[in-house]
Amino acid sequence: MTNVVTLKINDQDVSGRDDETILELARENKIPIPTLCHLEGLSNIGACRLCLVEIKGMNKLLPACVAKVQEGMEVYTDTERLQKYRRTILEMLFAEGNHICSACVSNGRCELQRVAQKLGMDHVRLEYRYDNRTVDASHERFALDYNRCILCTRCVRVCDEIEGAHTWDVMGRGVESRVITDMHQPWGESETCTSCSKCVQVCPTGALFEKGKAVSEMTKRKGFLAYLTSMREGLK
């Protein structure tokens, strides 16, 4: 049983169900909160931490995509502290991989770039790692450029929750973390991949892409996720 709760977001009175997240309620009320790992139709894991928000009376920042609303809660989504955190997170993402926008084929079609522009990040103050990451082009239709992967795990979740194949997973820890297919087999040798392209559709940076196509030709249909999820739930 769900209950209606009332709270404040940026001093604005709002109401919602107690099973809703702060992010869901904020978007219902046209209050922007930046995200990268979140995608409607997939489960939330709070990986990118861009959606962190401040709660009055709490020193700890909470990820809005997984934190549930509570009665009387006072939420702030765009404080100076949050702006500093988000800028640092974005700079770390840009410094860790190869995200030089002017030389990237995803320039103009990249969610990471779009978020950075919205948040006013026009340069990186951190030292670049310049990792020499590989490109897996073993699949006949698709390829994975590890230099552009930000470990949002959208590909992992869509393959598991929507397609039901669970071809993708994550291995390693910290800076050694990587998305992998099967038991770290080349993508082209996967026995579980159905070549459905869902993982490519949800990738926010173009790390997963279709061979022989310009990024502008890879039209992404995010709406299909919510549709497929509702259909599957209706069949249970």
Secondary structure by P-SEA (a helix, b strand, c coil): cbbbbbbbcccbbbbbcccccaaaaaaaacbbbbbccccccccccccccccccccccccccccccccccccbbbbbcccaaaaaaaaaaaaaaaaaccccccccccccccaaaaaaaaacccccccccccccccccccccccccccccccccaaaaaaacccccccccccccccccccccccccccccccccccccccccccccccccccccccccccccccaaaaaaaaaaaaac
